[in-house]
Amino acid sequence: MGRTLCILIAFSLLSACAAAEPVVGMNGERLFLDNCAECHQVDGRGVANVYPALDGNETVAGSGADVALVLIIGRGEMPSFRGALNSAEMAAVINYVRNAWSNRGEPISAAEIDAL
């Protein structure tokens, strides 16, 4: 019985993770399109000398916390999204941007953003 229970728990956890991933990705992409693409462009390449590219961007490739701080505080022409997006929404858009185009980054959670 113990082995069966472990298998069922493992299967449940894997199923939950697999089911949650596409929703987060789709939500993050939608949030990006609604809040970021106007400046950073749908392809993440930005506008030369005006809005920085996010595709291949050092900050985006670095720490998820650094990207979160940019969203929370703002930078240059970029406004703060503190009142516009909650922590879960910020995590979704950050995880999307950090893994869209040529980017590959570790995920960040809403709890990590709350801690900032």
Secondary structure, 3 states (H helix, E strand, C coil): CHHHHHHHHHHHHHHHHHHHHHHHHHHHHHHHHHHCHHHHCCCCCCECCCECCCCCCHHHHCCHHHHHHHHHHCECCECCCCCCCCHHHHHHHHHHHCCCCCCCCCCCCHHHHHHC
